[in-house]
Amino acid sequence: MVPQSRALPVLVTRPEPQASRFARALLDRYGKRVAPILSPLLAPVFLRPDLPGGAFGSVVLTSETGARAAAALADRLPHRAFCVGDRTAEVATALGFQSQSAAGDAESLFNLLLAQRDAAPFLHLRGREARGQLVTRLNAAGVESQEAILYAQEPQPLSPEAIRLLTAGGPVIAPLFSPRSAEVFRRALRDQLQGADPAGRLRIAALSPAVAAIFTDFPPANVSIATAPTLEELFLALDRFIFIA
């Protein structure tokens, strides 16, 4: 394959610190082929809720932000943690939890918890916006579980640099990691670009089909979907836009 002759702008909309870490990973993989532009569209706000009563065997963590929020309550929580993916498990381990990764998505985590029901009751520590109804499904399967909301991801506007990029000419690559971030991005495109339609220039690299579903009105050639919800598979989806055959 032949690399692009100029750096392609990659709009990084993840919250911090994930945004800066992902920008470094882009540069490590693609070098001068890409120019990351950071414009986090979500910012965490940590809450201090009353936790459900009772003795829990393990906590369940579905994001690294959740792991950081849980660490602030570590003296009130069990130390065993089941995590949706490797990065969440790495962060939880560094914060003092004994972590096990489901190495996948919410469905993988659900199946892991069913297989580890001896570690229940489970306490799912999550953000305000969540998908998958994990606790409801576990209880329906006879696995005692409760949840607590430890943080909210508040929408942020596109940065001035991102707006200039999206209203100028040329392609823009946008990797997106969750349906929530994709929805916030679509609203920002509608509300902040003053009628400009970047659909023909945007290249969406979606971590999952649920993310891609937010962009069904885009040209199919402009949406690339990772075959599994991992960073490596997302990079393979990005390769389609960053290299040309």
Number of C-alpha atoms within 10 A of each C-alpha: 6 8 13 15 9 10 15 18 20 24 26 23 28 23 21 17 11 15 19 18 11 19 19 14 14 20 14 10 11 17 12 15 17 19 18 20 19 21 21 23 22 20 16 17 13 18 13 12 11 9 16 11 7 8 12 18 18 23 26 27 28 22 20 21 26 25 28 20 23 24 19 14 13 15 9 10 19 16 17 20 26 27 33 25 23 17 16 25 26 18 20 28 17 14 16 13 23 16 24 20 19 22 18 15 16 19 13 15 22 18 12 18 21 15 10 12 15 12 17 17 18 27 25 23 22 23 22 13 11 12 8 10 9 20 19 14 13 19 14 11 10 10 20 16 22 22 17 16 20 26 23 18 18 14 18 16 18 22 16 11 12 20 17 12 18 23 15 13 10 13 19 22 23 22 25 24 21 17 20 19 20 24 16 19 23 13 13 17 20 14 13 14 15 10 10 13 13 20 17 13 18 20 26 27 26 29 25 22 16 15 21 23 15 16 18 10 8 18 13 12 11 18 23 23 22 20 15 14 20 18 15 12 17 22 19 16 21 24 14 16 20 21 14 10 7
